[in-house]
């Protein structure tokens, strides 16, 4: 598969996060650039088909989206849509099941979006009654971080959601520099509403971001009271802290 050559060729950015990590807001930010096309969780249908996971809107997602991971990998390794220079790919870490190959990752520049697990769990639990550790993608995020570092020979950039909210312009400028692309002020705001590029699941998950026009304020880390969620937080927190050490300020 062809890679982003850094000499005028297409640039493919794979942004890795778990759910409820401000990942859709980040997709909005990149999607508002004039030079960038975006794709929303391209391996989601593959994950649902292979795992049998009972997610909201499962049947509709499987009907509408590609379930063959090889075809998805080939598509996102090709030329960006609409003649754009940059192809921003919003990926969920837990979608990358062992059965899904990783060779396509060589065609991309990788970045990681992290968020305190208490924030993730509070947000996720508001959308689904049952939450398992595998649903929030922390273990897979660490694994993929190591894989991306091995591919490039250096640690890929990491963005902490709290730092992003506190200083969107500064953090995004540092991210763009790390990815080898120019910063654009258009990344700081966007029109409200859903997009054609949103996954069909947007109707269930994107109610807040569909009303947004930019990054919101930083709020206090919630204190989880549910014992099950507290146990999940305890498992996820060391992974979050290891990645947060190298996050861009």
N, C-alpha and C positions, 0 to 999 in steps of 0.2 A: 504494500500500500504506500502511496506517495505521502511524504511528510510535508509540513509547513517549512519551506526552505529558507525563510528569512531574507530572501532576495527578490521580493516582489510577488512570490507565490501566495496562494491562499493561506490564511491563518485560521486554524481550528482550535477553539478554546473549549476544553472539557472542564466544566466547573462541577466539583463533587461536593455533595452535602447529603445529610439526612433530611427527612421531612421536617417542616416547620422551622427552617433555619434562615428565613428571609430569602430563600432561594428564588421565589417567584419575583420578589421585588428586585433582586439582582438581575434576573432575566429581563425585567422591564427596563432597568437601567441600561443594559447593553443593547436591548432592542430599540431604544430611542436614538442610538447612534445612526448616522446616515450611511455608514460603511459596513453595517453589521446585520446579518440575518440570525435568527434564533430558532432553536428547536427545543421542545418541552418534553423531557423524560422519554427519549426515543426507545429505551429498552423496557418500558413499563409493561406493555402487552406481552413481551417475551417472558418477563418475570412472572406475570400472572398465569400464563400458559404453563410454564415449567413448574411453578411452585404449587399451583392450585389454590393460592391464597384468596380468601373471600373478602376482597376489598370493595368499598362502595363503587358502584357503576361497573363492576367487573365485566359483565356480559357485553355492555356497550363498548367498552374499551377493546375487548377481544374481537368484536365485529369490525371495528373501524380501523384498528392499528395493526401493523405488521408484527407477527409472532415469531418469525424466523430471525434469530439474532444475527445470522450471517448476512442476511439482506440488510438489516439495520446497520451493521458494522460497515458494510460496503457503501451504503448511502452516506453515512456521516463522515466517511473518509474521502469522499469525492469533493467536487467543486461546491463552494457555498451556494445556496439558492439565490436566485434573482440577481446574479452577477455581482454579489457583494464580495468584499475583500476578506471579511471576517465572518466565521461561522461560530456563534456562541451556542454551546450545547449544555443544557441544564440536565445533569445526571444525578440520580439518587443512588447512593452507595450500596444500599441493600438490594437494589435490582441486579447487581452483578453476581449472580449465582455461579457456582463452580462450572456449570455446564456452558456458560457464556464465555467465549474466547476473549483474550485480551490483546491480541496482536494489533488490532485497530488502534490501540492507545498510542502507538508509535507515530501516528499521523497528527497527534494533537499536542498542544501546549496545555499543561494541567494546572489547576488551581483548586484550592479547598476552602469551603465556607463552613465555619464551625459556629456553634452556639452553645451556651451553658445548658446542660441537660435538664435542669429544672424548668427552663423556659420552653425547651422542646417538648417535654412531657406534659406540661400544663396545656400547651397549645394543642398537642396531638390528642390528649384525652378529651378535649372539648369537642372533637370531631368523631372519635370512635370510642365505644364503650370499653373494648378490650385492647390492652396495649401489652405487647411482648417486647423483650429486649431487641429481638431481631427486627422489629418494626422501625426502630429509630436510627439504625445504620451506623452506630458508633464504631463497633468492631470492624466493620467493612471499610469505614473511612480511614482508619489507621492502616489497615492492610493495603488499601489503594494508594495511600500517601507513600508508603514504602516502595510500592511497585513503580509509581511515577518518578520517585527520586532515583530509583535504579535505572530507569529508562533514560533520564536526562543527565544523570551524573551529578545532580545537585537537588537540594530540597526545593520542591515547588512552593509557590507563594501560598500562604494561609491567611484568610481574612476572618477575624472574629466579628460576629454580628454586632456585638455591643460597640466595638471600636468603629465599625461602619456607621452606625446610627449617630455616634457622638461626633464624628468628623467625616461625613461622606466624601467631601471633595479631596481631603488629604489622603484618605485610605484608598479611594478609587484611583487617584493619581499614582500612588505607590504601586497599586496592583497593575495598572496599565504599563508602568515602567518595567515591572518584573516580567510581564508577558511580552514585552517588546512591541507595544502598540502605543500610539499617541493617546493622551487623555482628551476627552471631549466633555465640555460643560453640559452637553445634552444628556449626559448620564445622570445628572443630579435631579431631574424631574421628568415627568411623562404625563400624557393625557390619561384620565380615568377610563375605566371600562375594560371589558375582555378583549382578546385579540384572536385573529384567525390562527395565529401560531400557538395559542394555548391548547393544551390537551383537552379532550372531551370532558375530563374530570374536573375542569375548572368550575363548573356549576356547583360542585360539592365543596371544593377546597378553597376557592379563590375569592370568597365574598369580601374579605377585608382588602386584599390587594387591588381588587377591581375598583374600589372607591378611592384608592390612594393616588396621589400625584407626585409623591417623592418619599424619601425615607423618613420615618417617624422619629419621635423622641426616644431616648433611652429610659426605660422604666426599671424599677427595682426588681431584682431577681425574686420570683415568687417562692414562697415556702410551701412545699408539697406536704399535704396532711394525710394523703392516702398511703397506707403502709406499703402496698405493692409498688406504687410510683416511687416511693422513697427508696426501695430496694433497687429499682432500675436506675435511679439517679446515682446511687452508690457505685454501681457497676460501671456506669458511663463516665463518671466524673474523672477518674484517672486518665482515661483516653483523651477527654477534652483538655485536661491540663497539660498533657504531653504535647499536644498540637498547639495549644495556646502559647506555649513558650516561644515558638518560632513565628507567631502571627505578626503581620505587618502592623505598625502603629499608625 
